[in-house]
Amino acid sequence: MNGLELVDKEAGDRNRENRDYWPISTAGISPEVFGQKIFKDLLETFPNSPPFITQNKRMLQILALCQKIASSKATVLLQGESGTGKELLARYIHSLSPRKRGPFVAVNCASLPETLLESELFGHEKGAFTGAIAKKIGKFELAHGGTILLDEISEMNTFLQAKILRVLQESEVDRIGSHHPIAIDIRVMATTNRHLEASVQKGDFREDLYYRLNVINIRIPPLRERPEDIPILADHYLKFYAQNYGRAVEYISPAALAWLQRQEWKGNVRELKNKIEYGVLITNKNFLAVEDLAEREEGMAEIPLLPPKESLCLKDMEKRLILRALETTNGNRTQAARVLGISIRTLRNKLHEYKKEFGNFKIF
């Protein structure tokens, strides 16, 4: 049974048991695109969140796992590079759980100074310290009945790690300056873009907390490990930004799509999303071309469509001209030949000669 079938089976079983709280997660699967089925869930619990869109086998397995563990209270540790969608996956798990009507509270542990993070998480009583002019409810209390996400937990110091451990063990929280613990009912999830095992070995992260968090460990693969998702994600963001900005941009040219698939995407899906937004905003055409996506550096005359061995090599210039013509005509050989001022037979011979370079093009 593959990941998609498992998602279908789990969703179907749960919906037959209780349609009120377990949404049909594969209801949004579209017809076959690019020869494969695509999983798409709009996360209706979070209208401002982007949907999950994937046809990658590993991602489908992860989504199936999320459906399995959503109804439990087990802690979840989400690991992955920046921009892979760790918080989105946490929201997805929450949206499938019986807690979905409760709060989802996300705390970025890296964005707050250590002196403020403790008060932010645990709250404080009036007069607990200089400047505490009123009682403050902490994030753990605010998440009562729902889920709290400790984003980038690896950035937290060991003192606060010890306090987090006690919350996990006792299901209660102590406000700063209070003498009475407060019982809470929460599910804890955490994310990190580091290898926590290495941090434990270095003494930067408490081993006991690591094992408390690591009940369910989910590693989200980077975008470069799921290249089959690039076309469908790019198409989704194209439609999203074209509608949002009122731009009549309808598709991505074959050359631009091939360019997208050659990138490293160190920023992962977030970087791809930003790139498509940039292209939609600057293009003057009804499609995205390579020059709409490849940002120019000041003083550069042109971004080459293929990286030439020598910038003025005649053969490389010929390849770039042919690529430009194919891009402009959306892969139509007859029209490209007319633009280049050569016969269709000559163009066909050139395409055969440069077969390896033009392998990603959809040419007709």
Beta strands, then each sheet from edge to edge (+ up, - down):
strand 1: 30-33
strand 2: 36-41
strand 3: 52-54
strand 4: 76-79
strand 5: 104-108
strand 6: 123-124
strand 7: 136-137
strand 8: 147-151
strand 9: 172-173
strand 10: 182-183
strand 11: 187-192
strand 12: 216-219
strand 13: 251-252
strand 14: 287-288
sheet 1: 1+ 2- 3+
sheet 2: 5+ 8+ 11+ 4+ 12+
sheet 3: 6+ 7-
sheet 4: 9+ 10-
sheet 5: 13+ 14+
end
